[in-house]
C-alpha cells in the first residue's frame, strides 16, 4: 500500500483564472483516472467496493465539491467537471484535506525548494 500507481504532469487544456477552478479541474481528471483503474481491477476480478480516498490541498476546492450549488463564481464550470460532485455525494470518493506542505504529488509535478523536496522524498522513503 502507499505506492504510486499512475501520475501525469501536463498543462491543463483550459485557461482558468482562480486557482480553485484549476484545482477542481485537476481533481476531476485525477478521479477519472482512478475510476478507470477501478474498472480495470474489476475486469481482473479484484473489485474495490470501498470509497476511493483522494487528497486535496485546496480548501475552496473541497468546499465547492461539498456544496455544489451554483454561484456567480462557479456557474461557468463545465458539466463535465461537476460530475465529480455526483461521485462525492454517492460516496464513491472520499475527499480529505492535505496541507500543501505534505502533498506528496508535488514532488512529481512542481518545481520545489530543496528543503521541501527532501522532506517529501523522506515521506515516501526515497531518502
CORKALIN-V994206 format. One record per pair of residues at least 12 apart in sequence whose ideal C-beta (glycine too) atoms are under 10 Angstrom apart, sorted by the first residue. I is the first residue (numbers start at 0). GAP is how many residues later the second one is. Records with the same first field share a line. If there is no record, write none. Layout:
I=GAP, GAP
This chain:
1=102, 121, 122, 123
2=121
3=100, 101, 103, 104, 120
4=28, 29, 32
5=24, 27, 28, 30, 31
6=23, 26, 98, 100, 101, 102
7=21, 22, 25, 100, 101
8=96, 99, 100, 101
9=19, 99
11=13, 14, 17
12=12, 16
13=63, 64, 67
15=61
16=56, 59
17=40, 42, 43, 55, 56
18=39, 41, 42
19=38, 39, 40, 41, 42, 43, 44, 53, 54, 57
20=37, 39, 40, 43, 52, 53, 55, 56, 60
21=36, 39
22=33, 34, 35, 36, 37, 38, 39, 41
23=32, 34, 36, 37, 38, 40, 41, 50, 53, 57, 58, 60, 61
24=36, 52, 53, 55, 56, 59
25=30, 32, 35, 55, 79, 83
26=27, 28, 29, 31, 34, 35, 37, 38, 54, 57, 61, 66, 68
27=37, 49, 50, 52, 53, 54, 55, 56, 57, 59
28=51, 52, 55
29=24, 25, 26, 54, 63, 75
30=21, 23, 52, 53, 56, 57, 61, 62, 64
31=48, 51, 52, 55
33=14, 18, 19, 20, 53, 58, 59
34=17, 52, 57, 58
36=15
37=14, 54
48=43
49=41, 42, 44
50=36, 37, 39, 40, 41, 42, 43, 44
51=35, 39, 40, 41, 42, 43
52=40, 41, 42, 43
53=30, 33, 34, 39, 40, 41, 42, 44
54=40, 41, 42, 43, 44, 47, 48, 49, 50
55=39, 40, 41, 42, 47
56=40, 41, 42, 43, 44, 45, 46, 48, 49
57=39, 40, 42, 45
58=38, 40
59=13
60=23, 34, 36
61=26, 33, 34, 35
63=13, 17, 18, 20, 21
64=17, 19, 20, 22, 23, 24, 28, 30
65=19, 22, 23, 29
66=18
67=14, 16, 17, 18, 20, 21
68=16
69=12
99=16
100=15, 18, 19
101=14, 17, 18, 21
102=13, 17, 20
103=16, 17, 19, 20
104=15
105=14
106=12, 13, 14, 16, 17, 19
107=12
